[in-house]
């Protein structure tokens, strides 16, 4: 019984740590606004269903699960890119994926509510 409880606590701590780590790189509202105003590409990495329900004006929808297959669409690896999702977790993963593929100017806009 104690082993199950300890295992549950360890797993829960790992999940919460990963979630908060991914949210720790969310850009400030001011930085996001500056990038939007400068014409940054805005990518919503939520599912098509989430995107259809509400989105940031001017955003394009490329779900996180499809992002790696669509890197060729972005072109210039120096362009400014803002990624966002529902909470900032998937967009944190998207930012990391883009950075790992040579995109240098990517910020995590957090969740849709953070973007507004």
Secondary structure, DSSP 8 states (H G I E B T S, - for coil): -HHHHHHHHHHHHHHHHHHHHHHTTB--HHHHHHHHHTT-EEEE-S-HHHHHH---TT-EE--HHHHGGGGGGT--TTSEEEEEESSSHHHHHHHHHHHHTT--EEEEEEEHHHH-
